[in-house]
Amino acid sequence: MAASPLRDPGFLSGSKAPISFKDAVSGFSSSAFPDLSFSSHHGLPALLISEDEIKSLAKPFEFSLVGRFPGRRPSVEAIRKFCFSLKLIGNFSVTVLDKRNVLIKLENDFDYCRIFSHRSYFVQNCYMVVVKWTHHLDIEKDSPIVPIWVSFPHLRPHLFSPRILFGLGSLFGRPLKTDMATASGSRPSLARILVELDVTKKHAEKVWVGSVESGYAQTVIFDEIPFFFLFSLFFFRTF
């Protein structure tokens, strides 16, 4: 079934009327997290939240992306219709972050991987770069995390196992998927894995695979940094 562009209840609660803070926090009296701390930090009044609670709050957004428009941004409804046309398998929401950025909140890793791996789109002739959302992301700055194909030439045939391939990708970032030839084993000369890679870091060109006694040094090849990332980096630092 095609996705619905309706409200995502995980983000937009759908409450028909505002509720008081007293009502909103009444269910949190037995929270497993430490109490909020009121202090100061770097000379500023500070609300200090534990890292565990931050991660818990961010959990519903684990499959979220940011649609970034270096130039003109179309209407939110146009972006919603565009996402609907992709025939995603889960529900989604599109909400405005600022005049150039929208939050695309997805329900599953399949839709997330499909949109993020495409890297960029045109929505009503407006260029949109897809950026990974994290709870550390400052939308006024560029995200260095980009989906990059990582290749392992002459990977030994018995290592074309999903578990091993996932492990190899995890050495560099979050693995998203393999290409079809790798998944089917029809091209044993090369394994390719799409990985969320921090392109500002230097990554090893060889890795050790196997046991300490009988493993070997495996060559690693990274695809070029996509043009759209370099363009976005230049544009957002210039304007």
C-alpha beads as a LAMMPS data file, in Angstrom:
LAMMPS data file: protein, C-alpha beads

239 atoms
238 bonds

1 atom types
1 bond types

-500.0 500.0 xlo xhi
-500.0 500.0 ylo yhi
-500.0 500.0 zlo zhi

Masses

1 110.0

Atoms # bond

1 1 1 0.000 0.000 0.000
2 1 1 1.269 3.479 -0.849
3 1 1 2.230 5.808 1.947
4 1 1 -0.160 8.334 3.370
5 1 1 0.876 11.999 3.504
6 1 1 -1.173 12.425 6.674
7 1 1 0.132 13.595 10.010
8 1 1 2.853 11.476 11.619
9 1 1 1.591 10.867 15.177
10 1 1 5.148 10.282 16.366
11 1 1 5.949 13.937 15.733
12 1 1 2.665 15.815 15.388
13 1 1 0.635 14.513 18.290
14 1 1 -2.693 15.388 16.721
15 1 1 -4.124 16.827 19.933
16 1 1 -7.204 18.835 19.091
17 1 1 -6.542 21.329 21.865
18 1 1 -3.459 22.492 23.734
19 1 1 -2.819 20.872 27.090
20 1 1 -1.219 22.455 30.121
21 1 1 2.381 21.728 31.076
22 1 1 1.044 20.217 34.293
23 1 1 -0.983 17.685 32.280
24 1 1 1.833 17.126 29.804
25 1 1 4.436 16.192 32.405
26 1 1 2.115 14.351 34.798
27 1 1 2.980 11.022 33.190
28 1 1 6.687 11.512 33.718
29 1 1 6.801 11.578 37.503
30 1 1 8.383 8.115 37.542
31 1 1 10.866 8.820 34.748
32 1 1 13.811 6.449 34.490
33 1 1 16.048 9.418 33.713
34 1 1 17.742 11.756 36.194
35 1 1 15.891 14.929 37.142
36 1 1 16.421 17.919 34.889
37 1 1 19.184 20.131 36.198
38 1 1 19.034 23.931 36.168
39 1 1 22.483 25.456 36.096
40 1 1 24.762 27.589 33.935
41 1 1 27.185 26.592 31.193
42 1 1 29.626 28.767 29.240
43 1 1 28.126 31.760 31.012
44 1 1 24.565 30.927 29.906
45 1 1 21.531 29.767 31.886
46 1 1 21.352 26.034 31.216
47 1 1 18.805 23.242 31.267
48 1 1 21.001 20.143 31.585
49 1 1 19.525 16.911 30.209
50 1 1 21.224 13.539 30.545
51 1 1 22.737 12.059 27.396
52 1 1 20.575 8.944 27.826
53 1 1 17.406 11.038 27.861
54 1 1 18.564 13.004 24.794
55 1 1 19.059 9.719 22.914
56 1 1 15.642 8.491 24.042
57 1 1 13.982 11.704 22.867
58 1 1 15.736 11.387 19.502
59 1 1 14.744 7.738 19.012
60 1 1 11.446 8.519 17.187
61 1 1 13.500 10.521 14.673
62 1 1 15.989 7.752 13.835
63 1 1 14.690 7.525 10.249
64 1 1 14.514 11.280 9.681
65 1 1 16.227 13.259 6.943
66 1 1 16.575 16.948 6.180
67 1 1 15.633 18.221 2.736
68 1 1 17.888 21.195 2.061
69 1 1 17.175 23.691 -0.726
70 1 1 20.241 25.804 -1.638
71 1 1 18.039 28.006 -3.823
72 1 1 14.282 28.468 -3.847
73 1 1 12.178 26.148 -1.703
74 1 1 8.780 24.998 -2.998
75 1 1 5.747 24.853 -0.747
76 1 1 5.545 22.202 1.937
77 1 1 2.507 20.742 0.196
78 1 1 4.522 20.365 -3.023
79 1 1 7.251 18.536 -1.104
80 1 1 4.643 16.277 0.514
81 1 1 3.164 15.448 -2.889
82 1 1 6.652 14.687 -4.183
83 1 1 7.304 12.287 -1.287
84 1 1 3.910 10.699 -1.879
85 1 1 4.852 10.141 -5.547
86 1 1 7.837 8.055 -4.420
87 1 1 5.358 5.389 -3.245
88 1 1 7.047 4.857 0.093
89 1 1 5.964 1.816 2.069
90 1 1 5.468 3.691 5.353
91 1 1 3.878 6.940 6.468
92 1 1 5.866 10.150 6.524
93 1 1 5.633 13.780 7.562
94 1 1 7.176 16.915 6.062
95 1 1 7.544 19.965 8.301
96 1 1 9.415 23.254 7.970
97 1 1 12.659 23.804 9.902
98 1 1 13.491 27.148 8.297
99 1 1 13.222 28.841 4.899
100 1 1 15.705 26.424 3.297
101 1 1 15.268 23.209 5.262
102 1 1 12.428 20.766 5.848
103 1 1 12.321 17.745 8.139
104 1 1 11.277 14.531 6.380
105 1 1 10.291 12.054 9.072
106 1 1 10.020 8.442 7.928
107 1 1 8.852 5.268 9.647
108 1 1 11.303 2.614 8.494
109 1 1 14.852 2.027 7.333
110 1 1 13.759 0.877 3.856
111 1 1 12.252 4.270 2.958
112 1 1 15.095 6.046 4.764
113 1 1 17.745 4.164 2.792
114 1 1 15.915 4.642 -0.495
115 1 1 15.639 8.419 -0.159
116 1 1 19.051 9.043 1.430
117 1 1 20.948 6.864 -1.059
118 1 1 19.549 8.925 -3.945
119 1 1 21.297 11.940 -2.375
120 1 1 19.462 14.721 -4.247
121 1 1 16.214 15.430 -6.081
122 1 1 14.422 18.124 -8.046
123 1 1 11.086 19.120 -6.529
124 1 1 9.109 21.410 -8.844
125 1 1 12.413 22.367 -10.507
126 1 1 13.916 23.230 -7.116
127 1 1 17.140 21.424 -6.231
128 1 1 16.946 19.521 -2.934
129 1 1 19.929 17.941 -1.176
130 1 1 19.105 15.152 1.281
131 1 1 21.014 15.397 4.569
132 1 1 21.098 12.960 7.479
133 1 1 19.305 14.222 10.585
134 1 1 20.953 13.650 13.954
135 1 1 20.271 15.203 17.339
136 1 1 23.621 16.987 16.946
137 1 1 22.681 18.559 13.598
138 1 1 22.778 22.357 13.394
139 1 1 20.761 23.186 10.273
140 1 1 22.792 26.360 9.789
141 1 1 25.883 24.222 9.255
142 1 1 26.710 21.481 6.788
143 1 1 26.407 17.831 7.747
144 1 1 29.566 15.883 6.857
145 1 1 27.706 12.548 6.822
146 1 1 27.031 11.435 3.251
147 1 1 26.040 8.076 1.720
148 1 1 29.172 6.810 -0.065
149 1 1 29.752 3.520 -1.857
150 1 1 32.621 1.611 -0.244
151 1 1 34.151 -1.168 -2.366
152 1 1 36.120 -4.231 -1.311
153 1 1 37.896 -5.597 -4.414
154 1 1 38.626 -9.331 -4.461
155 1 1 36.837 -9.940 -1.187
156 1 1 37.054 -13.670 -0.641
157 1 1 33.883 -15.429 -1.838
158 1 1 33.020 -17.055 1.494
159 1 1 32.831 -13.569 3.058
160 1 1 29.857 -12.465 0.907
161 1 1 27.614 -13.017 3.915
162 1 1 25.175 -10.286 5.028
163 1 1 26.617 -10.441 8.549
164 1 1 30.212 -10.029 7.334
165 1 1 29.292 -7.338 4.804
166 1 1 27.409 -5.415 7.493
167 1 1 30.462 -5.709 9.735
168 1 1 32.786 -4.427 7.013
169 1 1 30.546 -1.423 6.393
170 1 1 30.313 -0.759 10.129
171 1 1 34.071 -0.175 10.253
172 1 1 33.435 3.148 8.497
173 1 1 29.928 4.213 9.482
174 1 1 26.338 3.019 9.366
175 1 1 25.813 0.512 6.516
176 1 1 22.704 1.214 4.431
177 1 1 22.663 -1.501 1.768
178 1 1 24.714 -3.532 -0.721
179 1 1 24.331 -3.272 -4.475
180 1 1 22.396 -5.982 -6.318
181 1 1 25.478 -7.801 -7.611
182 1 1 26.905 -8.033 -4.097
183 1 1 23.603 -9.198 -2.626
184 1 1 23.198 -11.922 -5.263
185 1 1 26.861 -12.946 -5.307
186 1 1 26.953 -12.575 -9.102
187 1 1 30.131 -10.464 -9.032
188 1 1 32.598 -12.091 -6.610
189 1 1 35.400 -9.819 -7.824
190 1 1 33.983 -6.849 -5.884
191 1 1 31.711 -6.200 -2.904
192 1 1 30.047 -2.776 -2.672
193 1 1 28.352 -1.398 0.427
194 1 1 26.606 1.962 0.775
195 1 1 27.716 3.519 4.061
196 1 1 26.888 6.727 5.918
197 1 1 30.380 8.192 5.915
198 1 1 31.821 11.257 7.632
199 1 1 33.684 12.706 4.656
200 1 1 35.716 15.083 6.831
201 1 1 37.609 12.137 8.343
202 1 1 40.458 10.144 6.850
203 1 1 39.536 6.482 6.482
204 1 1 41.787 3.440 6.256
205 1 1 42.552 2.123 2.770
206 1 1 43.088 -1.400 4.109
207 1 1 41.357 -3.398 6.841
208 1 1 42.134 -6.734 8.489
209 1 1 39.474 -9.385 7.848
210 1 1 39.282 -12.781 9.523
211 1 1 40.860 -14.251 12.600
212 1 1 44.107 -13.018 14.092
213 1 1 45.857 -16.169 12.855
214 1 1 44.417 -16.619 9.352
215 1 1 43.006 -13.235 8.343
216 1 1 44.334 -10.946 5.636
217 1 1 44.651 -7.266 4.688
218 1 1 41.686 -6.279 2.505
219 1 1 41.896 -3.257 0.179
220 1 1 39.146 -0.633 0.498
221 1 1 38.120 1.855 -2.216
222 1 1 35.833 4.842 -1.611
223 1 1 33.731 6.502 -4.298
224 1 1 34.309 10.183 -4.935
225 1 1 32.512 12.687 -2.700
226 1 1 29.361 13.569 -4.669
227 1 1 29.241 16.938 -6.401
228 1 1 26.029 17.972 -4.655
229 1 1 27.802 17.805 -1.271
230 1 1 30.654 20.014 -2.450
231 1 1 28.136 22.425 -4.011
232 1 1 26.076 22.569 -0.823
233 1 1 29.194 23.068 1.284
234 1 1 30.282 26.012 -0.881
235 1 1 26.818 27.552 -1.167
236 1 1 25.914 27.492 2.511
237 1 1 29.279 28.905 3.553
238 1 1 29.065 31.678 0.978
239 1 1 25.561 32.973 1.676

Bonds

1 1 1 2
2 1 2 3
3 1 3 4
4 1 4 5
5 1 5 6
6 1 6 7
7 1 7 8
8 1 8 9
9 1 9 10
10 1 10 11
11 1 11 12
12 1 12 13
13 1 13 14
14 1 14 15
15 1 15 16
16 1 16 17
17 1 17 18
18 1 18 19
19 1 19 20
20 1 20 21
21 1 21 22
22 1 22 23
23 1 23 24
24 1 24 25
25 1 25 26
26 1 26 27
27 1 27 28
28 1 28 29
29 1 29 30
30 1 30 31
31 1 31 32
32 1 32 33
33 1 33 34
34 1 34 35
35 1 35 36
36 1 36 37
37 1 37 38
38 1 38 39
39 1 39 40
40 1 40 41
41 1 41 42
42 1 42 43
43 1 43 44
44 1 44 45
45 1 45 46
46 1 46 47
47 1 47 48
48 1 48 49
49 1 49 50
50 1 50 51
51 1 51 52
52 1 52 53
53 1 53 54
54 1 54 55
55 1 55 56
56 1 56 57
57 1 57 58
58 1 58 59
59 1 59 60
60 1 60 61
61 1 61 62
62 1 62 63
63 1 63 64
64 1 64 65
65 1 65 66
66 1 66 67
67 1 67 68
68 1 68 69
69 1 69 70
70 1 70 71
71 1 71 72
72 1 72 73
73 1 73 74
74 1 74 75
75 1 75 76
76 1 76 77
77 1 77 78
78 1 78 79
79 1 79 80
80 1 80 81
81 1 81 82
82 1 82 83
83 1 83 84
84 1 84 85
85 1 85 86
86 1 86 87
87 1 87 88
88 1 88 89
89 1 89 90
90 1 90 91
91 1 91 92
92 1 92 93
93 1 93 94
94 1 94 95
95 1 95 96
96 1 96 97
97 1 97 98
98 1 98 99
99 1 99 100
100 1 100 101
101 1 101 102
102 1 102 103
103 1 103 104
104 1 104 105
105 1 105 106
106 1 106 107
107 1 107 108
108 1 108 109
109 1 109 110
110 1 110 111
111 1 111 112
112 1 112 113
113 1 113 114
114 1 114 115
115 1 115 116
116 1 116 117
117 1 117 118
118 1 118 119
119 1 119 120
120 1 120 121
121 1 121 122
122 1 122 123
123 1 123 124
124 1 124 125
125 1 125 126
126 1 126 127
127 1 127 128
128 1 128 129
129 1 129 130
130 1 130 131
131 1 131 132
132 1 132 133
133 1 133 134
134 1 134 135
135 1 135 136
136 1 136 137
137 1 137 138
138 1 138 139
139 1 139 140
140 1 140 141
141 1 141 142
142 1 142 143
143 1 143 144
144 1 144 145
145 1 145 146
146 1 146 147
147 1 147 148
148 1 148 149
149 1 149 150
150 1 150 151
151 1 151 152
152 1 152 153
153 1 153 154
154 1 154 155
155 1 155 156
156 1 156 157
157 1 157 158
158 1 158 159
159 1 159 160
160 1 160 161
161 1 161 162
162 1 162 163
163 1 163 164
164 1 164 165
165 1 165 166
166 1 166 167
167 1 167 168
168 1 168 169
169 1 169 170
170 1 170 171
171 1 171 172
172 1 172 173
173 1 173 174
174 1 174 175
175 1 175 176
176 1 176 177
177 1 177 178
178 1 178 179
179 1 179 180
180 1 180 181
181 1 181 182
182 1 182 183
183 1 183 184
184 1 184 185
185 1 185 186
186 1 186 187
187 1 187 188
188 1 188 189
189 1 189 190
190 1 190 191
191 1 191 192
192 1 192 193
193 1 193 194
194 1 194 195
195 1 195 196
196 1 196 197
197 1 197 198
198 1 198 199
199 1 199 200
200 1 200 201
201 1 201 202
202 1 202 203
203 1 203 204
204 1 204 205
205 1 205 206
206 1 206 207
207 1 207 208
208 1 208 209
209 1 209 210
210 1 210 211
211 1 211 212
212 1 212 213
213 1 213 214
214 1 214 215
215 1 215 216
216 1 216 217
217 1 217 218
218 1 218 219
219 1 219 220
220 1 220 221
221 1 221 222
222 1 222 223
223 1 223 224
224 1 224 225
225 1 225 226
226 1 226 227
227 1 227 228
228 1 228 229
229 1 229 230
230 1 230 231
231 1 231 232
232 1 232 233
233 1 233 234
234 1 234 235
235 1 235 236
236 1 236 237
237 1 237 238
238 1 238 239
